[in-house]
């Protein structure tokens, strides 16, 4: 039997405070939490000591590149839980942690207060306090030392007891004793945690995706010059980000034809995601789209219209890509020596070669892929939608995002990963600023409530920022295929109000394109991924006016510009979904009611929590529908709604409380 090993004495055994269960943190501090400039980091922790002594607990934080630590006293919440918050004012990284110590002065003052309450305070009590203050005076300097020394004299003097009581309970004395506290035996939380701080666009934005090559006129390949008018159209709808699929040369070998057929004709334009040809690769533009000067003019025009340009980065190659010839070691070989193309059996993608992230030449591959981001940053692009990041090395993403954002903290990365939940969440932890979601397939009241409650309220919200899309060039959901125009209206309203970040693939969305390639599939018929399209964006049945109105509402109402305040409310009809968002002090409340049934009018009674909205009693309050500009007078917690999906499938209400009676109805706008 092994002899027990004697445990040595600790280096310092007088650290009596225990600190544990600090939140927020991700995987024990392995990954940073996320915020945007101007937001708060609310920190809570359990801290306690043996016996009955009082403790002092402080939050420590710093801006990482500056290195100076700041401290804030934490507030006791009860049951040994403490809380404080700090604000982040710069992009980049912050660090935070907690320390605590036994506070002998506060213990003395607390116990003295109890004795005073029963008139049992004695001269000895004040002498004990004077000794604690004298020790603090020795640690202080200047006016602080003088103030503390005067207090020592007062507590040690023959003054009247009432004067000493007043002196002992002075708040300025308490402040100085905290400033000059004896912290020799303080306990530090074992880990310094990190916050990645992004700019505001990471938290809030409306994205619009379109293919510039489809805007060249009848049967003509579009260019950056010919689709300038499309930028103005997108800007009129109020979008913040205009996002382009890959703009690089497209391979010719194994090029796909219309509707993804294997046999392409000479006129087929191919998929933009089959990147690379003799004209260049990831740092080149498709010749028919234009030159870098044309691209720059296009980007600047978007910015002049109040939008940012986002580019799709897809790390894969067509067989014609220069990388294939110059760096064959970056690709996996088949037994016959040929390069392995992409497969998802039984599907074969002969027009795409994936990179081999297990190659012995991985360092050169990583550096080259990083340089792709840097090239487009040098062209003025600071937002990237990354295609299928879950099929590339996680270690690579953690490295490259850290490398890029340390030099360019304004860069935003959106992970396009419709994959397993743990994989999606891992990518978010590794550094992606935003993430695609399962919204596209969440249609019922129960599905939407459960999923968005998770996104807004679970611990994952500290690192996973959702960006919801009702459609993409790859996905036309079953709900949109069969619900007609009302289905597109419903999904647009849900996307724009449930999430602070959302996007649509247009003009397919606003023109309600619901035609699939074959029954049971989610692919578009005549998919724009493989051919030029002719879109009539002037059609009278376009949803562009509704989209513009929703984007205007989002910009005008801060409650819709973040996700964490989202709450769902009861309705006695499962076809109706009711939820609210509010700013912190409930000075602004947005309440949304949506008919999820695209075929029939639905009605029901809504149950609201009046206290959360600052509503007292059963008096009237105004609900202003921002979509229709109609105002309703509601009373109390329970109210009735009826929604026709063909006319107006939703209410987007702004609560206005200052209605005292029905006669005031028209005056509180």
Buried (B, 14 or more C-beta within 10 A) or exposed (E): EEEEEEEEEEEEEEBBBBBEEBBBBBEEBEBBBBBBBEBEBEBBBBBBBEEEBBBBBBBBBBBBEEEEEEBEEBEEEEEBBBBBBBEBEBBBBBBBBBBBBBBBBBBBBEBBEEEBEEEEBEEEBBEBBBBBBBBBBEBBEEEBBEBBBEBBBBBBEEBEEEEBBEBBEBEEBBEBBBEBBBBEEBBBBEBBBBBBBBBEBBBBBBBBBBBBBBBBEEEBBBBBBBBBEBBEBBBBBBBBBBBBBBBBBBBBBBBBBBBBEEEBEEEBBBBBBBBBBEBBBBBBBBEBBBEEEBBBBBBEBBEEBEBBBBBBBBBBBBBBBBBBEEBEEBBBEEEEEEBEBBEEEEEEBBBBBBBBBEBEEBEEBBEBBBEBBBEBBEBEBBBBBBBBBBBBBBEBBBBBBBBBBEEEBEBBBBBBBBBEEEBBBBBBBBBBBBBBBBBBBBBEBEBBBEBBBBBBBEEBBBBBBBBBBBBBBBBBBBBBBEBBBBBBBBBBBBBBBBBBBBBBBBBBBBBBBBEBBEEEEBBBBEBBBBBBBEBEBEEEEBBBEBBBBBBEBBBEBBBBBBBEBBBBBEBEBEBBBBBBBBBEEBEBBBBBBBBBBBBEBBBBEBEBEBEBBBBEEEEBBBBBBBBEEEBBBBEEBEBEBEBEBEEBBBBBBBBBBEBEEEEEBEEBE
